[in-house]
Amino acid sequence: MPRPIQATIHTAALRHNLDRMRRAAPDAKVWAVVKANAYGHGIERVFDGLRGADGFALLDLAEAQRVRALGWRGPVLLLEGVFEARDLELCSRLGLWHTVHCDEQIDMLATHKTHVPHRVFLKLNSGMNRLGFTPQRLRAAWTRLAALPQVDEISFVTHFSDADTADGIDAQLAVFNEATRDLPGERSLSNSAASLRHGGDAAVRADWIRPGIAVYGSSPDHPQHDIAHWDLRPTMTLATRIIAVQHLQRGDTVGYGSSFVAPGPLRIGVAACGYADGYPRHCGTGTPVLVQGVRTRLVGRVSMDMIAVDLSPAPQAGFGSEVTLWGRAANGAVLPIDEPAQSAGTLGYELMCALAQRVPVSVDR
């Protein structure tokens, strides 16, 4: 028998979450963001669940080729644009739309030989200070692009740095609106947090929204709101089984460093999952897990291949019992990925993307 750990991708949950984001912005078109191999889920595995989107947004040409190979003929957007001039040849061949965020990318377009002009998204740095033209330089960039025969339609895009916090989006939205005032073209503004927290404002929704993490069943503003608040469903479950049971007495310790000391008699289960599977090593005692769908806790340190869980809340559990690290248990109980991520001092994004190659993955259609 193979080691009992298993990840499952839930197609119905992907469809539900995509629909939830569409309901957050009913007048906007929706990019399904599948960068980082669809946030660790696998582009091929999520395609059926996300094919109801209006377009796919991603980072690199290899991902774009995979989306086209799946039969997608709609818009595909390169969120960081091209990295060298020859990338534009593949953009032409695959019909890719691409972001333009710097002068060097305009220079590449100016020397590109193509019979089909490109659709580009001109990026404004509205305050996040990663990619994009400053407000003072955006119009000059637009003028250069508009004069190129290699460019067809020019749209506009920016990214909110604080949509998930109390600082909000007002300052950046004002910068964007002023910088793009009277310039023709579609707009794309809202990530998951902006769509859910500020989606009531039509100016925020614009023409396209770009939901990423919410589509994959993680709350964009956890712990302020959980996925139940936003009506999102887990799209990835990581589950394993108990492979041993230990009976501890007062003073017994668990795992490396003896970081957990039993306060009294305690029954623990040893489960086949560790940091080599992508489970965060920084998850400590108290990190929530589900055993047979019952909420309990991790005890001791995470090892390379094993963790220990407190079986007190699940006295019937034993060898072979199901342990859900995140996602949906067999009885329907849910442990949002945001909770173990918070215990590890990180975000659900990282846990999804860090799923190890040795973990087998199935698709629940």
Buried (B, 14 or more C-beta within 10 A) or exposed (E): EEBBBBBBBBBEBBBBBBEBBBEBBEEBBBBBBBBBBBBBBBBBBBBBBBBEBBBBBBBBBEBBBBBBEEEBEEBBBBBBBBBEBEBBEBBBEBBBBBBBBBEEBBEBBBEBEBEEBBBBBBBBBBBBEEBBBBBEBBBEBBEBBEEBEBBEEBBBBBBBBBBBEEEBBEBBBEBBEEBBEEBEBBBBBBBBBBBBBBBEBEEBBBBBBBBBBBBBBBBBBBEEBBBEEBEBBBBBBBBBBBBEBBEBEEEBBBBEEEEBBBEEEBBBBBBBBBBBBBBBEEBBBEBBBBBBBBBBBBBBBBBEBBBBBBBBBBEEBBEEBBBBBBBBBEEEBBBBBBBBBBBBEBBBBBBBBBBEEEBEBEBEE
